């Protein structure tokens, strides 16, 4: 700022009894102020529309979709200043109860490479605390699109709860034979009536390793999101009130509107629609890969001392019988890999 009659900005502000910050704000072009107000208004609208469920990175992505390119750090500053930061999660509680008398199935989920929907479903349970009781939620998620394909709420933690969620998913999606259903080793998924329904629908069961929640990380992630963005942010009068709110969150918000970073910041419904347009039915073949040491291994054979690279065994699920032959083959390959 050039000197005015030998006086600097600080001296002039002192004589005029105004702050320097106020003086510099007065010097800003009107367009800058209007742009700042537009951005702040859009951020507040998005945060309130999503009921403080979105973090600052997803808010920045939503702004970008609306034509406003804003740095995520600026979004964070505005959200913090306006007290609109996302609700933080609470501690996770384990609810799995395994029964050693039930059969345990091979973990196929961590070996699969997906190319389309209805190739791998993951299922899990959680509890929700109401004012006067605990209730339980069973969910089934399509891993490829992160879409919730089935869910059920009830007062009892039993097989009927998980069966209801599975029946809803089957009625909604009508999956082809060869779908892999992955869960933990809880009795609600390992019991005979549940496994019988899977076999009747030509669905291959898969189960996590004991004490390893990372094998079912996709469903665990959804339950964390559900509790942080819906359950902990609200209070429910009773089971019916909770059911109505969960239906709105899952069916209308999570599946249709919520942006997923793993999907390129689009909703599961948008991702499935885009995938269907691009690939049609060609992407409905999943691949199983088996290898003793990751994606590839090297073995030495008695052929002149040469070392030959061996690639993992790949199995297309849609090309196999999904009955006993498939399961025996998978177990044989797994045992060979561990040898």
C-alpha positions as CSV (number, residue, x, y, z in Angstrom):
1,X,0.0,0.0,0.0
2,X,1.6,3.3,-1.0
3,X,2.0,6.0,1.5
4,X,-0.7,8.7,1.6
5,X,0.7,12.1,2.5
6,X,3.5,10.4,4.4
7,X,1.1,8.2,6.5
8,X,1.1,4.4,6.4
9,X,-1.9,2.1,6.6
10,X,-1.4,1.4,10.3
11,X,-1.2,5.1,11.2
12,X,-4.3,5.9,9.0
13,X,-6.3,3.1,10.6
14,X,-5.3,4.4,14.0
15,X,-6.4,7.9,13.3
16,X,-9.6,6.7,11.7
17,X,-10.2,4.3,14.6
18,X,-10.8,1.3,12.4
19,X,-9.0,-2.1,12.3
20,X,-6.5,-3.0,9.6
21,X,-8.4,-6.2,9.0
22,X,-11.5,-4.3,8.4
23,X,-9.7,-1.9,6.1
24,X,-8.3,-4.8,3.9
25,X,-11.7,-6.5,3.8
26,X,-13.1,-3.2,2.5
27,X,-10.4,-3.2,-0.2
28,X,-11.4,-6.7,-1.4
29,X,-13.3,-6.8,-4.7
30,X,-17.1,-7.4,-4.3
31,X,-16.8,-10.6,-6.4
32,X,-14.5,-12.3,-4.0
33,X,-16.9,-11.7,-1.1
34,X,-19.8,-13.0,-3.1
35,X,-17.9,-16.1,-4.1
36,X,-17.0,-16.8,-0.5
37,X,-20.6,-16.4,0.5
38,X,-21.7,-18.7,-2.3
39,X,-19.2,-21.4,-1.3
40,X,-20.1,-21.2,2.4
41,X,-23.8,-21.4,1.6
42,X,-23.3,-24.4,-0.6
43,X,-21.2,-26.2,2.1
44,X,-23.9,-25.5,4.7
45,X,-26.6,-26.8,2.4
46,X,-24.7,-30.0,1.7
47,X,-23.9,-30.7,5.3
48,X,-27.5,-30.1,6.4
49,X,-28.9,-32.0,3.5
50,X,-26.8,-35.1,4.4
51,X,-27.5,-34.5,8.1
52,X,-23.8,-34.1,9.0
53,X,-23.0,-37.6,7.7
54,X,-20.4,-36.5,5.1
55,X,-16.8,-35.8,5.9
56,X,-15.1,-32.8,4.5
57,X,-13.6,-34.7,1.5
58,X,-17.0,-36.0,0.4
59,X,-18.4,-32.5,0.8
60,X,-15.6,-31.2,-1.5
61,X,-16.5,-33.8,-4.0
62,X,-20.2,-32.9,-3.9
63,X,-19.2,-29.2,-4.4
64,X,-17.2,-30.3,-7.5
65,X,-20.3,-32.1,-8.9
66,X,-22.2,-28.8,-8.4
67,X,-19.6,-26.9,-10.4
68,X,-17.7,-25.4,-7.4
69,X,-14.0,-26.5,-7.2
70,X,-13.0,-25.9,-3.6
71,X,-9.9,-27.2,-1.8
72,X,-10.8,-29.8,0.8
73,X,-8.8,-27.9,3.4
74,X,-10.9,-24.8,2.9
75,X,-14.0,-27.0,3.2
76,X,-12.7,-28.4,6.5
77,X,-12.1,-24.9,7.9
78,X,-15.6,-23.8,7.0
79,X,-17.2,-26.9,8.4
80,X,-15.3,-26.5,11.6
81,X,-16.1,-22.8,12.0
82,X,-19.8,-23.5,11.4
83,X,-19.9,-26.6,13.7
84,X,-20.9,-28.9,10.9
85,X,-18.2,-31.5,11.1
86,X,-19.4,-35.1,10.7
87,X,-20.5,-37.1,13.8
88,X,-17.6,-39.2,15.1
89,X,-17.8,-43.0,15.6
90,X,-18.0,-44.8,18.9
91,X,-16.1,-48.0,19.9
92,X,-16.8,-51.2,18.0
93,X,-18.3,-54.1,19.9
94,X,-17.9,-57.8,18.7
95,X,-21.2,-59.8,18.7
96,X,-20.1,-63.0,16.8
97,X,-20.9,-66.2,18.6
98,X,-19.5,-69.3,16.9
99,X,-20.7,-72.9,17.4
100,X,-18.0,-75.5,16.9
101,X,-20.5,-78.1,16.0
102,X,-21.4,-76.4,12.7
103,X,-19.3,-76.9,9.5
104,X,-16.8,-74.2,8.6
105,X,-16.4,-73.3,5.0
106,X,-13.3,-72.2,3.1
107,X,-12.7,-68.4,2.9
108,X,-13.2,-67.6,-0.8
109,X,-13.8,-63.8,-0.5
110,X,-10.2,-62.8,-0.1
111,X,-9.2,-64.9,-3.2
112,X,-11.8,-63.4,-5.6
113,X,-11.3,-60.8,-8.3
114,X,-14.7,-59.3,-9.1
115,X,-15.8,-58.1,-12.5
116,X,-19.5,-57.4,-11.9
117,X,-22.4,-57.4,-9.4
118,X,-23.9,-60.5,-7.8
119,X,-20.5,-62.3,-7.6
120,X,-19.7,-61.8,-4.0
121,X,-22.1,-60.9,-1.2
122,X,-20.9,-60.2,2.4
123,X,-23.2,-60.5,5.4
124,X,-22.9,-59.4,9.0
125,X,-24.8,-58.6,12.2
126,X,-24.8,-55.7,14.7
127,X,-26.7,-54.5,17.7
128,X,-28.5,-51.2,18.2
129,X,-29.4,-49.8,21.6
130,X,-32.8,-48.2,22.0
131,X,-34.2,-46.5,25.1
132,X,-35.7,-49.6,26.6
133,X,-34.1,-52.5,24.7
134,X,-31.4,-53.8,22.4
135,X,-32.4,-54.8,18.8
136,X,-30.3,-56.4,16.1
137,X,-29.7,-55.7,12.4
138,X,-28.6,-58.2,9.7
139,X,-27.3,-56.8,6.4
140,X,-26.1,-58.2,3.1
141,X,-23.8,-56.1,0.9
142,X,-22.8,-56.5,-2.7
143,X,-19.0,-56.0,-2.6
144,X,-18.6,-54.9,-6.2
145,X,-21.0,-52.0,-6.0
146,X,-21.1,-51.6,-2.1
147,X,-24.9,-51.7,-2.4
148,X,-27.0,-53.0,0.5
149,X,-29.1,-55.8,-1.2
150,X,-30.8,-57.1,1.9
151,X,-31.4,-56.2,5.5
152,X,-33.7,-57.1,8.4
153,X,-34.3,-55.7,11.9
154,X,-35.5,-57.7,14.9
155,X,-35.5,-58.2,18.6
156,X,-33.8,-61.6,18.6
157,X,-30.3,-62.5,17.5
158,X,-31.2,-65.8,15.7
159,X,-31.2,-67.5,12.3
160,X,-34.7,-66.1,11.4
161,X,-33.1,-62.6,11.4
162,X,-30.4,-63.5,8.9
163,X,-32.7,-65.6,6.8
164,X,-35.1,-62.7,6.4
165,X,-32.2,-60.5,5.2
166,X,-31.1,-63.2,2.8
167,X,-34.6,-63.8,1.4
168,X,-35.0,-60.1,0.8
169,X,-31.7,-60.0,-1.1
170,X,-32.6,-63.0,-3.2
171,X,-36.0,-61.6,-4.1
172,X,-34.5,-58.2,-5.0
173,X,-31.5,-59.3,-7.0
174,X,-32.3,-62.9,-8.3
175,X,-28.5,-63.8,-8.5
176,X,-27.2,-66.3,-11.0
177,X,-25.7,-69.6,-9.9
178,X,-22.1,-69.3,-8.6
179,X,-22.6,-66.3,-6.3
180,X,-20.3,-66.5,-3.2
181,X,-21.9,-65.6,0.1
182,X,-19.3,-64.6,2.7
183,X,-19.9,-64.2,6.5
184,X,-18.3,-64.8,9.8
185,X,-18.6,-68.1,11.7
186,X,-21.5,-67.1,13.8
187,X,-24.2,-69.7,14.4
188,X,-26.8,-67.5,12.6
189,X,-24.9,-68.1,9.3
190,X,-23.4,-71.6,9.9
191,X,-26.7,-73.3,11.0
192,X,-28.3,-75.9,8.8
193,X,-31.3,-73.9,7.7
194,X,-29.2,-71.0,6.5
195,X,-26.7,-73.2,4.6
196,X,-29.6,-75.2,3.1
197,X,-31.1,-72.1,1.6
198,X,-27.7,-71.1,0.1
199,X,-27.3,-74.6,-1.5
200,X,-30.9,-74.5,-2.8
201,X,-30.1,-71.2,-4.6
202,X,-26.8,-72.6,-5.8
203,X,-24.8,-70.1,-3.8
204,X,-21.3,-71.0,-2.5
205,X,-20.8,-70.3,1.3
206,X,-17.6,-68.7,2.4
207,X,-16.5,-67.8,6.0
208,X,-13.9,-65.6,7.7
209,X,-10.9,-66.9,9.6
210,X,-11.5,-66.9,13.4
211,X,-10.8,-63.6,15.1
212,X,-10.0,-61.8,11.9
213,X,-12.6,-59.0,11.1
214,X,-10.6,-57.8,8.1
215,X,-11.9,-60.7,6.0
216,X,-15.3,-59.1,6.2
217,X,-14.0,-55.5,6.0
218,X,-16.6,-54.3,3.5
219,X,-19.6,-55.1,5.7
220,X,-17.8,-53.9,8.8
221,X,-17.2,-50.6,7.0
222,X,-20.8,-50.2,6.1
223,X,-21.9,-50.9,9.7
224,X,-19.4,-48.3,11.0
225,X,-20.8,-45.8,8.5
226,X,-24.4,-46.6,9.5
227,X,-23.8,-46.1,13.2
228,X,-21.7,-42.9,12.7
229,X,-24.0,-41.2,10.2
230,X,-27.4,-42.4,11.3
231,X,-27.6,-44.3,14.6
232,X,-25.4,-42.2,16.8
233,X,-26.8,-38.9,15.3
234,X,-30.4,-39.6,16.2
235,X,-32.7,-41.0,19.0
236,X,-35.5,-43.4,18.3
237,X,-38.7,-43.9,20.1
238,X,-39.1,-47.6,19.4
239,X,-38.4,-50.4,17.0
240,X,-40.9,-49.1,14.4
241,X,-39.4,-45.7,14.5
242,X,-35.9,-47.1,14.0
243,X,-37.1,-49.3,11.1
244,X,-38.6,-46.4,9.3
245,X,-35.3,-44.3,9.7
246,X,-33.1,-47.2,8.6
247,X,-35.2,-47.8,5.5
248,X,-34.8,-44.2,4.6
249,X,-31.1,-44.2,5.3
250,X,-30.3,-47.5,3.5
251,X,-32.7,-47.5,0.5
252,X,-32.9,-43.8,-0.3
253,X,-29.7,-42.3,1.0
254,X,-26.9,-44.9,1.2
255,X,-27.8,-46.8,-1.9
256,X,-29.0,-43.9,-4.0
257,X,-27.2,-40.7,-2.9
258,X,-24.1,-41.3,-0.7
259,X,-20.8,-40.8,-2.4
260,X,-18.3,-43.7,-2.0
261,X,-14.6,-43.0,-2.4
262,X,-13.9,-46.6,-3.5
263,X,-16.4,-46.1,-6.4
264,X,-14.9,-42.9,-7.6
265,X,-17.2,-40.7,-5.5
266,X,-20.5,-41.9,-7.0
267,X,-23.4,-43.7,-5.3
268,X,-23.9,-47.5,-5.5
269,X,-26.9,-47.1,-7.8
270,X,-25.0,-44.8,-10.1
271,X,-22.0,-47.2,-10.1
272,X,-24.2,-50.2,-11.0
273,X,-26.0,-48.3,-13.8
274,X,-22.7,-47.1,-15.3
275,X,-21.2,-50.6,-15.1
276,X,-24.2,-52.1,-16.8
277,X,-24.0,-49.6,-19.6
278,X,-20.3,-50.3,-20.2
279,X,-20.1,-54.0,-19.8
280,X,-23.6,-55.3,-20.1
281,X,-23.7,-59.0,-19.0
282,X,-20.1,-59.6,-19.9
283,X,-18.9,-58.7,-16.4
284,X,-20.8,-61.4,-14.5
285,X,-17.9,-63.8,-14.4
286,X,-15.8,-63.7,-11.2
287,X,-12.3,-65.2,-10.9
288,X,-10.8,-67.2,-8.1
289,X,-7.0,-67.0,-7.9
290,X,-4.9,-69.4,-5.8
291,X,-1.2,-69.2,-5.1
292,X,1.1,-70.3,-2.2
293,X,2.9,-67.0,-2.1
294,X,0.6,-64.2,-3.2
295,X,-0.2,-63.5,-6.8
296,X,2.7,-65.5,-8.3
297,X,5.4,-68.0,-7.2
298,X,8.5,-69.5,-8.6
299,X,9.4,-73.2,-8.4
300,X,12.5,-75.1,-9.5
301,X,12.1,-78.3,-11.4
302,X,14.7,-80.9,-12.4
303,X,14.9,-79.8,-16.0
304,X,18.5,-78.7,-16.4
305,X,18.4,-76.5,-13.3
306,X,16.0,-74.0,-15.0
307,X,13.7,-71.9,-12.8
308,X,10.2,-71.6,-14.2
309,X,7.6,-69.1,-13.0
310,X,4.2,-70.5,-12.2
311,X,1.2,-68.3,-12.2
312,X,-1.8,-68.6,-9.8
313,X,-4.6,-71.0,-10.7
314,X,-7.6,-69.1,-12.0
315,X,-11.1,-70.5,-11.9
316,X,-14.1,-68.8,-13.5
317,X,-17.1,-69.4,-11.2
318,X,-19.7,-69.2,-14.0
319,X,-17.9,-72.1,-15.8
320,X,-18.1,-74.5,-13.0
321,X,-20.6,-76.7,-11.3
322,X,-21.4,-74.8,-8.1
323,X,-22.2,-78.0,-6.2
324,X,-19.9,-80.5,-4.6
325,X,-17.4,-80.6,-7.4
326,X,-16.6,-76.9,-7.0
327,X,-16.2,-77.0,-3.3
328,X,-14.0,-80.1,-3.4
329,X,-11.8,-78.5,-6.1
330,X,-11.4,-75.3,-4.1
331,X,-10.4,-77.2,-1.0
332,X,-7.9,-79.3,-2.9
333,X,-6.3,-76.3,-4.4
334,X,-6.2,-74.5,-1.0
335,X,-4.5,-77.5,0.6
336,X,-2.0,-77.7,-2.3
337,X,-1.2,-74.0,-1.8
338,X,-0.5,-74.5,1.9
339,X,1.8,-77.5,1.4
